[in-house]
Amino acid sequence: MAYKISEECISCGACAAECPAGAISEGDSQYQIDPEACLDCGACAEVCPVGAPSGE
């Protein structure tokens, strides 16, 4: 299952820089993950300072 970014996102961009698949982009109010491109690797969750990405 692809990772998702919760409303906790502070739009810092740390996750996008770390994503090996380039699946994360800046949305209107927060960053978002393209579920088709997500590798379910968890790299985004490891670098997020507020724990916004999750694989649940």
MDTraj code that builds the backbone (N, CA, C; nanometers):
import mdtraj as md
import numpy as np

residues = "MET ALA TYR LYS ILE SER GLU GLU CYS ILE SER CYS GLY ALA CYS ALA ALA GLU CYS PRO ALA GLY ALA ILE SER GLU GLY ASP SER GLN TYR GLN ILE ASP PRO GLU ALA CYS LEU ASP CYS GLY ALA CYS ALA GLU VAL CYS PRO VAL GLY ALA PRO SER GLY GLU".split()
xyz = np.array([
    [0.0842, -0.1187, 0.0000],
    [0.0000, 0.0000, 0.0000],
    [0.0887, 0.1249, 0.0000],
    [0.0560, 0.2198, -0.0817],
    [0.1338, 0.3428, -0.0925],
    [0.1247, 0.4255, 0.0354],
    [0.2291, 0.5013, 0.0601],
    [0.2298, 0.5921, 0.1746],
    [0.1363, 0.7092, 0.1460],
    [0.0869, 0.7695, 0.2522],
    [0.0027, 0.8891, 0.2430],
    [0.0575, 0.9930, 0.3385],
    [0.0337, 1.1191, 0.3075],
    [0.0789, 1.2289, 0.3934],
    [-0.0422, 1.2877, 0.4642],
    [-0.0339, 1.2928, 0.5967],
    [-0.1452, 1.3431, 0.6772],
    [-0.1470, 1.4960, 0.6821],
    [-0.2475, 1.5495, 0.7482],
    [-0.2619, 1.6944, 0.7630],
    [-0.1551, 1.7547, 0.8528],
    [-0.0731, 1.6698, 0.9155],
    [0.0361, 1.7181, 0.9998],
    [0.1467, 1.7831, 0.9159],
    [0.1440, 1.7613, 0.7849],
    [0.2470, 1.8109, 0.6927],
    [0.2683, 1.9615, 0.7086],
    [0.3975, 2.0009, 0.7191],
    [0.4312, 2.1432, 0.7313],
    [0.4962, 2.1962, 0.6024],
    [0.4886, 2.1178, 0.4949],
    [0.5407, 2.1562, 0.3625],
    [0.6877, 2.1966, 0.3636],
    [0.7688, 2.1203, 0.4370],
    [0.9119, 2.1519, 0.4424],
    [0.9883, 2.0961, 0.3226],
    [0.9345, 1.9917, 0.2589],
    [0.9974, 1.9349, 0.1411],
    [1.1015, 1.8277, 0.1678],
    [1.1256, 1.7944, 0.2923],
    [1.2266, 1.6927, 0.3248],
    [1.1920, 1.5588, 0.2611],
    [1.0662, 1.5234, 0.2611],
    [1.0232, 1.3948, 0.2057],
    [1.0441, 1.3886, 0.0552],
    [1.0122, 1.4961, -0.0138],
    [1.0250, 1.4989, -0.1598],
    [1.1705, 1.4823, -0.2014],
    [1.2610, 1.5434, -0.1277],
    [1.4030, 1.5340, -0.1592],
    [1.4558, 1.3925, -0.1374],
    [1.3952, 1.3185, -0.0476],
    [1.4425, 1.1843, -0.0126],
    [1.3784, 1.0724, -0.0942],
    [1.2659, 1.0987, -0.1595],
    [1.1915, 0.9942, -0.2310],
    [1.2689, 0.9432, -0.3535],
    [1.3071, 0.8136, -0.3542],
    [1.3829, 0.7607, -0.4674],
    [1.2994, 0.7463, -0.5954],
    [1.1680, 0.7442, -0.5810],
    [1.0801, 0.7275, -0.6975],
    [1.0297, 0.8601, -0.7526],
    [1.0579, 0.9698, -0.6829],
    [1.0067, 1.1000, -0.7254],
    [0.8557, 1.1065, -0.7184],
    [0.7974, 1.0340, -0.6226],
    [0.6519, 1.0232, -0.6113],
    [0.5883, 1.1344, -0.5300],
    [0.6690, 1.2215, -0.4700],
    [0.6160, 1.3256, -0.3822],
    [0.6291, 1.4618, -0.4477],
    [0.5191, 1.5361, -0.4468],
    [0.5189, 1.6701, -0.5050],
    [0.4435, 1.7657, -0.4140],
    [0.4662, 1.8937, -0.4356],
    [0.4005, 1.9958, -0.3548],
    [0.2577, 2.0145, -0.4054],
    [0.1614, 1.9966, -0.3154],
    [0.0213, 2.0176, -0.3499],
    [-0.0218, 2.1583, -0.3152],
    [-0.1515, 2.1826, -0.3176],
    [-0.2040, 2.3157, -0.2878],
    [-0.1768, 2.3590, -0.1441],
    [-0.1994, 2.2684, -0.0476],
    [-0.1828, 2.3060, 0.0927],
    [-0.0774, 2.2234, 0.1645],
    [-0.0350, 2.1113, 0.1039],
    [0.0680, 2.0271, 0.1637],
    [0.1254, 1.9361, 0.0566],
    [0.2301, 1.8650, 0.0902],
    [0.2891, 1.7718, -0.0058],
    [0.1983, 1.6502, -0.0218],
    [0.2077, 1.5860, -0.1381],
    [0.1243, 1.4698, -0.1648],
    [0.2064, 1.3612, -0.2323],
    [0.1624, 1.2361, -0.2171],
    [0.2316, 1.1217, -0.2736],
    [0.1468, 1.0606, -0.3839],
    [0.2083, 1.0387, -0.5000],
    [0.1414, 0.9719, -0.6116],
    [0.1414, 0.8217, -0.5801],
    [0.0246, 0.7636, -0.5530],
    [0.0193, 0.6222, -0.5145],
    [0.0659, 0.5274, -0.6240],
    [0.0580, 0.5701, -0.7491],
    [0.1024, 0.4862, -0.8608],
    [0.2552, 0.4773, -0.8669],
    [0.3233, 0.5813, -0.8210],
    [0.4690, 0.5858, -0.8273],
    [0.5359, 0.5432, -0.6967],
    [0.4633, 0.5464, -0.5861],
    [0.5182, 0.5144, -0.4538],
    [0.5697, 0.3704, -0.4495],
    [0.6928, 0.3538, -0.3982],
    [0.7549, 0.2217, -0.3856],
    [0.7294, 0.1580, -0.2495],
    [0.6614, 0.2290, -0.1609],
    [0.6318, 0.1803, -0.0264],
    [0.7608, 0.1519, 0.0516],
    [0.8629, 0.2344, 0.0306],
    [0.9938, 0.2103, 0.0929],
    [1.0062, 0.2733, 0.2309],
    [0.9296, 0.3804, 0.2588],
    [0.9349, 0.4453, 0.3891],
    [1.0414, 0.5514, 0.4046],
    [1.1148, 0.5816, 0.2986],
    [1.2204, 0.6828, 0.3077],
    [1.1632, 0.8181, 0.3504],
    [1.0445, 0.8509, 0.3035],
    [0.9809, 0.9788, 0.3378],
    [0.9496, 0.9865, 0.4876],
    [0.8993, 0.8774, 0.5423],
    [0.8626, 0.8746, 0.6838],
    [0.9851, 0.8880, 0.7735],
    [1.0982, 0.8353, 0.7275],
    [1.2209, 0.8411, 0.8071],
    [1.2761, 0.9827, 0.8214],
    [1.2530, 1.0682, 0.7226],
    [1.3097, 1.2038, 0.7270],
    [1.2106, 1.3120, 0.7684],
    [1.0836, 1.2806, 0.7743],
    [0.9832, 1.3826, 0.8082],
    [0.9943, 1.4256, 0.9544],
    [1.0096, 1.5564, 0.9797],
    [1.0248, 1.6044, 1.1178],
    [0.8946, 1.5985, 1.1996],
    [0.7802, 1.5849, 1.1338],
    [0.6535, 1.5810, 1.2076],
    [0.5787, 1.4487, 1.1913],
    [0.6392, 1.3524, 1.1242],
    [0.5773, 1.2204, 1.1098],
    [0.4522, 1.2174, 1.0238],
    [0.4449, 1.3049, 0.9233],
    [0.3245, 1.3129, 0.8404],
    [0.3045, 1.1928, 0.7470],
    [0.4093, 1.1401, 0.6817],
    [0.3874, 1.0244, 0.5934],
    [0.3680, 0.8955, 0.6730],
    [0.2731, 0.8155, 0.6313],
    [0.2554, 0.6849, 0.6950],
    [0.2117, 0.5839, 0.5918],
    [0.2430, 0.4576, 0.6181],
    [0.2097, 0.3511, 0.5262],
    [0.0875, 0.2738, 0.5668],
    [0.0063, 0.3308, 0.6527],
    [-0.1139, 0.2601, 0.7009],
    [-0.2339, 0.2892, 0.6151],
])
top = md.Topology()
chain = top.add_chain()
for i, resn in enumerate(residues, 1):
    res = top.add_residue(resn, chain, resSeq=i)
    for name in ("N", "CA", "C"):
        top.add_atom(name, md.element.get_by_symbol(name[0]), res)
traj = md.Trajectory(xyz[None], top)
